[in-house]
Amino acid sequence: MTDSPPANGQSGPPAPQPAAELPAPPPEVPEGPPARLWDRMRDDPQYAPEHLALEAVRRLGPEAAQWARRARAEQPGVSADALADQVVRRFVNRARLSGAVSGAAGLPGAVLDVGVLAWTQARMVLHIAAVYDVDPLHTDRATDLLVLQRVHKVAESARLALGVAAGRERADALFGVGGQRPIGKVMLRLGVRLAQMAGVRAAKRVAAKIVPGAAIVLGTWANSSATKDLAERSRALYRPRGTVVPEPRHW
């Protein structure tokens, strides 16, 4: 038996199609600092946070600006606070995963982990700046990163240290000034500086790589807690009229 044609002579509505089952998106794996930045930080561990902040603005600033433009276009009328909520959720989840990214044990694994965490946090800060219409490509954002991540207490000292780090980058590019130093001392110094930037004590990161089961606890709770704290400070800074960075905490 066939269906009779519609009385008005028009074709009937198409038969409903079964909904396609889309594959679940894979979990976002945190991306670590680029290889050249690792080399630069290893050669100059004292100024590792400054090198990371400079490179983050260069590499991640354009990405943050593009994301904010796309998010506003796809969600017309959404508030900056709502976009910032999205950013924080996204990067806190990435921070939880960053403790197990390297897969390496001991001090080298701890240094890799805190480097990935510091890079993830810098990316989050630049995205928060972008959603509040603060230019994430401006060189002042490197200063903001160092103060927000409590590497420096005030902007003036952060700018001075950034100037020194930038000068060392130029000298290294011209003359190859990176010296050969004992790798153990270099890794320890680098780990301490990056852990300070990421808001996690270096001793905890080492323990998380050596003590069985500690990686799960510290790699989720400590990373996400430090990243949430940084997100609150960043939002306070970049919201309209939020121009003062909170005082650094005392450890």
Steps between C-alpha positions, in 0.01 A plus 500: 500500500634842405435833667270734311663825374432822695189682395683823417728326254815575697740235609463385855757560774808281477506194714691558824853368493651323799737721693863425431704401800799732523816364657581643840771766481835383627622654827714808448862416568695796639760634262841574643751771418663475156837329473694822435355653815605196703854542364498869589375434854749219553786726392377785722297346785523808720280688252285203393169666602590814306589300190172309530295818542659665195447194283144451626396848387666448162355156436178487700383860482375472139322174585323661797386799293367273226313281749332800662385636161364163396325443833322836478394430142365156587331618821358846427403690810704283737664694781874522554456335840325203337781464248753521781314217678543289187869579486557412865317167475693407188844573640439369851411169336823515300696582815364186667648293219835676487648305791523183296593641161867422495483138609853542635612429854713689747621855470490520116135392502416751772664782304309404186173489692535842661609644164185369335291635789661846484444511122136393541444769763659769282267400218201531733603847619533627142158358410345672803661827395357461149141444615520822701625689190855532630750447218664158559776582248624811682840472665346612830333160522840341569531734798149407611586129482801535727307703760183292484704179527687657793846476353534874572313709753474816291490588132820703511719208606323276250574742215864521602535121507325470164746748354791292629347179362434659161859623488626151577282360222656740252852428622444127481365532145806702394778335694368172638579590860325200657765332715551138595402449864431189710160379377380402847548848643347655190190281520457568870528876451266488201247289690496739796449806279223341292329360809501849650337631184238224495414550867605148603795424723777312325523244781140399445557451129803279564306298757219457250746327266667279759236399756249245358151648485613853577492600135124450488432712808747780437459498125128575531442686824815713520500590131132591485514693829795710387337563162167604655678745727682648201172527309342707778795737511493535121129578491542760773773666295335497157139574588406863435643714781690197630845648473677383814668161526437343841789484744709181472433231753767403752612138493 
